[in-house]
Amino acid sequence: MYGHIRAHRAAIALGGLCTLVGALTALAQPLAAKALVTRLGEEEPVAGVLVLLTALVVLGTVIESVGAYLLARTAESIVLSSRRRLVARLLRLRVPEADRIQPGDLMSRVTSDTTLLRAVTTESLVSLVTGGLTLAATVVMMAVMDPVLLGVTAGVMVLIGGSLGLVMPRIARATKQAQEAVGAVSTVLERAFGAFRTIKASGAEQRETEAVWAATEEAWRHGVRAAKWQAVAWSSVGLAVQVSFLAVLGIGGARVASGQTDVATLVAFLLFLFYLIEPVSQLVEAVSSYQVGTAAIARIHEVERLETEPEPGARAFEPESGAEPRGAATPGGAPATVEFEEVAFRYQPESPGVHHGVSFRVPSGGMTAFVGPSGAGKSTVFALIERFYPPTGGRVLVDGVDVSQWPLDRLRAAIGYVEQDAPVLAGTLRENLVFGAPAATDEEIREVLARTRLADLVARLPDGLDTLVGHRGSRLSGGERQRVAIARALLRRPRLLLLDEATSQLDAVNEQALRDTVAEAARHTTVLVVAHRLSTVTLADRIVVMEAGRVRAVGTHSELVASDPLYGELAATQLLATSG
């Protein structure tokens, strides 16, 4: 918790001081009331005492209001900084870490869990300090007035308040379960909206609705359980004060009747007893909020323990040879080389191997195509080049330097990558195009639009490049999304272009145009293509045939048709499909 409040210590201290001063002015009010009762009994003037009492009430209210505002503002600042830090960390997570956690659960930690910090990091902390000091001061004043009545009050409160020690752990447990359930709700909703059309096409609206209902009901059940124990805690405080009041009234009345104390002292003591409600309530609320907040902090801390990628400019390891990647920071620089040396890889330690001693070399410039049956490990080649995952054996080299020795931001700045599903982000078409090259000029955008045959699309859109494309590009066709993804990659002017099934959803006319675009790009950069269409493969300068996580053969189309049975079979199948 201290890590969240460290930067806001001064503001919290000032707010706490205002709250404490306000509480101390409240403690002076019973003394003024005692003086008022005494003067009334002795028929002395009371105007001065009334003015003093009124001033104490107004002053205490104003100071406490200022303190409450400072604490509320500081609480919002803590939530803001926590969300910023958490989001910055989440977007730097290593890909394997992100793979194993549901996105909806991560979102709930940013939105829901951080909200709970609002109370625990300011209000409960200050309430714990001010409530404790106010309680101590009140007890001292009560002891000075009548130690016997104080003993009665303390005995009742200790007897009833002991139950709080049993309740608080239950509040913490129920709150943590409730927050986890809220994360499950976010996960189910994220799944539903991520496959919205599939749900409708499958007639699964009711089933998905019931799944969300089940998750929300689980969150409700844990929330009700937490509320139940919180209600028990608050009821214990109220019961303790009420029983104490009755006990003090009875015993105090007897002491007044016997002459052991006077009425003014009893009235002041009862007022102190009422004022005791606030610090005790503050302490109970502070401990209760702390139990709630620790559940949220624990979930946030789980994210903070996840592994992240190195900061921009940092190396994962120091180069052994002192080699420096050539042209790494120069967009449009010399085409890169790529080499795999006996690379082995598996996604999880318990998962089957994906690569088994993969070796090949791609020279600078030109186009290299990767072909093979589904599951051969072709797309994984690109994931290893991008350093989304570390190989479990062997080396992946770009420009002759192990990718683990590249500064990660410079490595990825040299690469243009079009994923298999060609993701398009919610926002405008322009925002998607310049996503990887925010400094791109209008002239560069027009050029890449022409190369990817998107100019006609932009002309048809109501707001041109500033047209919203919808959630995940829902207002674009599959082929249009692929062309946007390719344009986005080309706009980076990469030294290495990775295309994973980049033309699978294009019609024949647009595919031919983009083949020409890719062929042109191959004259200035190194292009690696995962492709199943023979029309794309035959354009390649070299073809890497993969099967079951191994490189089976490398060569040109004509060489492989003659020498490799698997490639010959794949080529013949695609020729038959094309002619049909």
N, C-alpha and C positions, 0 to 999 in steps of 0.2 A: 504493500500500500504506500509506503514511503516513497517509492520510485515514482508514483503518480503525483504526489503532492509536493515533491522536493522543490520544483520551480515556482510553486505558489505559496511558499511558507509565509512570506511577509503579509500577503493579503489575508490568509487564513488567521494569522496572529492578530491582525488589526480587527478583523471581524469578530474574532473570539474575545478581544479586549472590550469591544463595544457591547457585546452580549453580557460579558461579566459585569461591566459597569452598570448596565441596565438591571441586572439581577441584584446588585448591591443596593441600588436605589430602592428596589422593591423590599429588601430586607429592612430598610430604615422606616418603612411605612408602619409596621406594627408598633415600633417605638413611638412614632408620632401619634398613633391611635391610642396608645396607653396614656400619653401625656394629655390627649384630648379628654379621655374618660376621667382622668384625675382632676383636671381643671373644671370639668362639668360638675363633678362631685363636690368640689370645693367652691363652686360658683365664681370661678375666676374667668377673665376674658379668654375666648377661644379663637378669635379672629386670626391671630398670628399662626397658631397651630394649624388651622384650616388652610391658610395660604401655603404653609410649608408642605402639608400633606398633598395638596393639589399640585404644587410644583414638583414634588417627588414623582407623582404619578405621570405627569406630562413629560418630565425629563427622562424618566425611565423608558417610557413608550417610544420617544423619539430616538434615543440612543440604541435601543434594541432593534428598531426598524432599520436604522442605518447598518447595524451589524448584520441583520438578516439579509439586506440587499447585497452587502459585500460578500457574504458567504454564498448566496445564490449565484452571483456573478462568477465568483471563483469556481464554484462547482461546475458551471457550464463551460468555463475555460478548461477545467481538468478533463471533462468529457471530450471537448474538442481536441485537445492535444493527444489524448489517449486514442481517439479515432484516427487522427492523422498518423500517429506512430504505428498503430495496428495495420492500417491500410498500406502504409509504406512497406511494412514487413511482409504482409500477405502477398503483395505484388512482386516481392523478391524471393518468394519461396522457391526452393528447388522443385523441379517438376515432379520427382517421385513423391515428395511430401504432399504436393497438391493433388496427386493422383489418388492418394489413400484417404482423403478427407472429403466429405460431401460439401459442395459449394454452399448449399443452403445453411449448413451448420456454421461455416465460416462467416457468412453474412450476418447471422444472428449474433455472433460474438462482437461484430463491429457495431451493430445497431442496438440490440437489446441489452447485452451484457454491459457495454460501456455506459448505458443510461443509469444502471444501478450504482455506478461509481459516484454519481451526483450526491447521493445521501451519505455514503460511507466515508468519503474522503474529506468532507467539510462538516456537514451538519452533525453527524455522529461523533466525529473527532472533537469538534468544539463542544458539543453537548456533554461529552464525556468529561472534558476538562472543567468547563463552566459549571456543569451540573454537580460535579464532585466538589468543587470549591464552594459553590453556593450551599450544598448540603452540609459541608463541614461548618461553614459560617452560621447556618441556621441552627445546627445542633449546639454550637457553642453558645449562641444567644439563648436558646431554650434551657441549656444547662445553667446559665447564669440566673435565669428567671426562676426556674423550679426544677431541681434535679430529680425529684420524685416523679413529676409528670413526664419528664424526659425518659426515665426508666420505663414507665408504663408504655409510652409511645414506641420506644426501641424494641421492647419485648414483643409487642404485637406485630411490628413490621418484620422483625427477624423471623418470627414464626411463620407468617404468611409468605414473606418474600423468599424463603428457602425453596419454594416450589419453582422459582424462576431458574434456578440452576439446572433443574431437570428439563425445562422447556426449551431453553436456548439452543442446545445441540439439535433438537428436533426441527427448530426453525431453519437452521443452516442446512440440514439434510434435505428437508422438503423444498427449500428454495433452489438448491443445486439441481435437484431432479426436475423442478419446474423449468429452469433455464435450459436444461438439456432437452426437455420436451418441446420448448419453443424452437430450439434449433432443429428438432425433427420436423416440426411444422414447416419451417422455411425450406428444409430439404425436399419434402414432399411437394410443396408448391413450385419450387425451382424445377423439379422433374416434370411436373405437369405443364408448366408454361414453356419449358424447353422442347416439349414434343406436342404442342397444342394441336396441330393439324392431324398428327397421328392419332391422338385421343379421339378427335371428332370422327376421323375416317374409320376408326375401330368401334365406334359406338360405345366408348368406354367412359363417357362423362360421369355416369352414376357411380361406377366403380372407383374412379379417381376422387370423386366428391366424398365418397364414404371413407377412402383412405385418408383424406385431409381431415375429415370429421374425427376419425379415430385418433389422429395425432393431436388435434386441438382438444379433444376430450381428455387425453392423457395429460396435456398441459394444464387443463382446468382442474383435474383431480389433484395434481401436485400443488397447484396454486391455492386450492381450497384447504389442503392440508396445512400449508404454511400459514394461511390466514387464520386457521383454527388455533394454531399454537400461539400466534401473535395475539389473538383475542384473549387467550388464557393469560398471557403475560400482562396485558393491559388490565384485565379484570382483577388480577392479583394485586396490582398497584392500587386500584380503586377500592378494593375490599380492605386492604391494609389501612388506607387513610380513613375510611369510614369507621372501621372498628376502633382505630386509634382515637378518632374524634369522640366516639361514644364513651370509650374508656376514660379519656381525659376529662370529658364533661362530667361524668359520674364521680370520679375520684377527685377532680378539681373542685366540683361543687361541694363535696364533703369537706375538703380542706378549707374552702372559704367559710363554710358554716362553723368549722371548729376554730376559725381565726388563724390558721396556719399560713394563709395567704389572703390577698385582697382580690376584689372583683377586677380591678384594672389589670393586674398581673394575669388573671385567668383569661380575660379577653385578649390580651396581647399574645399569650401562649397559644390560644386557639387560632389566632391569625397566623402565627408562625407555623402552626400545624397545616393550615391551608396553603401557606406559601411553600411548605415542604413538598406539596404535591408536584410542583413544577420541576424542581431538581431531581426528585425521584423518577418522575416521568421521563425527564431528559436522559437519565442514566439507563432506564429500561429501553427507551427508544434507541439510544446509542448502541447498546449491546445487541438489540434486535436488528438494527440496520447493519451493524458489523457482521452479524451472522449471514444476512442477505448479501452484503457486499463481498464477503470473503468467497462466497460461491461464485460470484461473477469474476472476481479477481483470479480465482483458481482457473476458470475457463480461459480468461485472457492470457494468463501465464502459460497455459498449455500451448497457445499459439506462439508465444514469445520463445518457447523452447524448440520450435520447429527449425530445421536447418534452412538457411537462406543462401542465395548465391552471393558471390563476392560483390563488394561495392564497386561502382564504375571506376575503372583504372587499376583495380587490384588484380594480382595474379593468384591463381589457386596454389601454384608452386613456383619456386624460383627456377629459371632455366638452367639446366646443367651445362649447356654449351655456350650460354651467353647469346644464342641466336635471337634475332629480333625479326618478327614477321614483317615482310617487305610490303610497303604500300598499304599497311593495315588501315591507316586513318585517312586514306585518299579515295573518295568516291570516284568511280570510273577509272581507277588506277589499273596497273598491270593485272591480267587475269590470274586467278589463284591456281595453285596445284593442290591436289588432294591425294592422300595415300592412307590405306589401311594396312597395318602390319599385324597379321595373326590375331585379329580382333575377336574376342569372345564377349558375349553379353547375355544377361538375363535381367528381366524387369524387377524381379524380387528374388531374394535368396532361395525361396522355396519353389519358384517358378521354373518351368523347363527353359533350357537355353534357347535363345533366338539366333545368335551368331556363334559359329564354331570355327574359329581360325580363319576369319574372312581376311583376304589379302587382295588388293588391287591397287593400281596407280593411275591417276588421271592427270595428264600433263596440262600445262597452262593453255587456256583457250579451247574452243571447239565444244562439241556436244557429246556427252556420254549418256547412253540409255541403260537403265536397269530393268531387266525383264525376268520373269519367272512365275511359278505358280503362286497363288495366294498363300500368305504365311511364310514366304521364303525369307523375309527379313529385309525387303527392299526399302520400305519407309523408315525402318529403324536406322538404316545407313544415314539418312538425313538427320534424324534425331540425335545421333552421336556426333555428327559434324557440328550441329548447332549447340552441342554440349548441354542438351536437355538432360542427358543421362551420362554418367561416366562408364566407360567400358569396364567389364570385370577382368579383362585380360587383353594384352596387346596394346597397340598405340594407334591413335587417329591423328594424322598430321595434315595441317594446312600450311602451304608454303614451306614445307619441310620442318615445321615446328609443331610439337605436340600441342593439341588444342588445350590441354590442361595448363600449358604455360602461357597461353595468350591472355591478355586482359579481356575479360568476357565481353565488355561493351565494344571493344575494338573488333573482336572476332565477329560478333553479330552485325556490326556496322558494315562489314565487308560482304555480308551475305544477304541475298534476297530470297525469301522462302514463301512458296505458295503451298499451303497445306492441302490435304486430300479433300476436305470438305469446304475449302475456300471460304472461311468465315468472313462475314461483313458485320461491322458493329453498328448498333443503333446510332443515328445521327444523320448528317447530311452526306451526300455523295462526295463533296469536296473533302470533308473531314476524313472519310475513309481512304481517299486517294493519297492524301499527304500524311497519313498516320505514321508511316515510317520515314518520311522526309518532310518535316514540318516547315523547312525553309524553301521548299520548291516554289519556283516562280510560275506565274500564269502561263508563260510561254512553254515551260517544261511540261506543265499539265496538259496544254493543248496538244503538244507533240505526242505524249504518251497515250492520250485519248485516241488520236488518229491511228497510232500503231496497233492498238488493241481493239479498234473498230467500235469504240464507245462514243464517238462524236455524234452519231445519229441519235443514240439514246439520250444524250445530254440535251440535244436540240428538241426532243419530244417532251422532256420533263417540264412541268409547269414552272419550276424555279431554277431550271438548269442545274448547275453544280451544287446549288444550295437547297435542292430538294431532299426532304427526309426520306430515307430508304427503309424505315420501319425496323422493328425488333429483329435482329440478326439478318437484315436485308430482306425482310418478308415481302417488300414491294417490288423486288427484282426477281427475274427468273433465275433458274439455276445456272444457265449459261452466262447471264449478265453478271451474276455474283462471281463466277470464275474469272471473267474478263476484268472485273474490278480488282480482284485479288492479284491478277497478273500485272495490271497497270500499277498497283501499289508497290509491287516488288521492283518493277522496272524503274519507277520514279526514284528509287534509292540509288540508282546507278551502281549496282553491286559488282564486285569482282568475282563473285561466285553466285550463280543463280540455281536454286533448287526448286524443281517443279514436280510435285507429287500428284500424278493423275490430273494435271492442270487443264486438260481439254476434254475430260470424260463426258461433260454435259453440253458440249457445243455441237451445233449443227454443222453440216459438211462445209458450207460456205465460210462460216466464222472459224472453223477448225483450220481450214486451208490458210486463211489470212493469219491466224496466230502461229501456225507452223512457220510461215514466212517470217513473222516477227521474231520467233525464237531462233530461227536460223540466222537472222541478221544479228541478234544479240550474241550468238555464239562466235561471231567474228571479233567481238570486243571483250567478251567475258567468258568464263568457264561455266558451262551449263550442264547440270546433271538432271536427268529426267527419269522418273518412274512412269512407265507407260505400258498399256496393254494393246494400244492400237498400232497395227503394223505400219500405217502411214507415218506415224511419228517416229517409230523405231528405225525405219530405213533411212531417215535423214541423219542419224547419228554417225559420228566419226568412229566411235567404238561402242560396243555393246557388252555389258557385263551380265552374264546369265547366272542367276542364283537359284538354288534349290535347297530346302531344308536348312537354311542358315549357313550355307557354304557357297563359295564362288565356284561354279561348275565349268565355265568357259568364258573367255574374253576374245573378241574379234569383231570384224565387220559383219554386216548382214550376209553377204555372199559367202564369207568364210564359215560362218556358224551354220548356215543352211547345209553346207557340205560336210561339216565335221561334227556337229553336235545334234544328236537325235532329239533331245528335249526341245531345243530351239527350233529345229525343223518341224516338230509336231506343233509347237505354239504358232509358228509362222503359217503353217498350212491351215490350222484351225481358223486363224484370223482371216486368211485369204478366202476361205470358204464362206465365213460369216460376211465378209465384205461383198463378195460376188453375189451372195444370196440376198 
